[in-house]
């Protein structure tokens, strides 16, 4: 069930025997993509690394995953149509130019590497936190200096939207990454969330 304000989230619970251990968001995405192609349900994932793992406070301890110390969470899964091609993601979709002046981001997790890019993003609220940025050269150092702490928002050149589905038509095609994996260039991007679609353990 999607998290509600003031309600506890997550519960004690070890990774089941048929669960899959992954060490990055990219590995998690690959497992989901394989299950989708085969028409199988998503397996539970034990997270040892990646931005979703960090968002959930996962320590990256493989022994913990099948112990009484493990914690189980329901989380949303992101779906993205990039110029008509469907991709899944557990943490984020990022489209940007070389300097990060022209950017579109959809966050299911709070972190993008060392950047606290989605400070209000929650992996189980049935929404994606999206940001459309068109920055000047003068904006770049100021924004980057604040990204680690999530203090880059609000900003007049960054439009924030929290929604279950968002579509954007970029002025030009940009390189797109889902969970850190390059999937080509895209100009028309549609993202939506599949609530409570996945169980993860940390």
Secondary structure as UniProt FT lines:
FT   TURN            5..6
FT   STRAND          11..12
FT   TURN            17..18
FT   STRAND          20..22
FT   HELIX           25..38
FT   STRAND          45..47
FT   HELIX           51..55
FT   TURN            56..57
FT   HELIX           62..65
FT   TURN            68..69
FT   STRAND          71..82
FT   TURN            83..84
FT   STRAND          85..89
FT   STRAND          92..96
FT   TURN            98..99
FT   STRAND          102..107
FT   TURN            113..114
FT   TURN            117..120
FT   TURN            123..124
FT   STRAND          128..134
FT   HELIX           137..147
FT   TURN            148..150
FT   TURN            156..157
FT   STRAND          158..163
FT   STRAND          165..178
FT   TURN            179..180
FT   STRAND          181..201
//
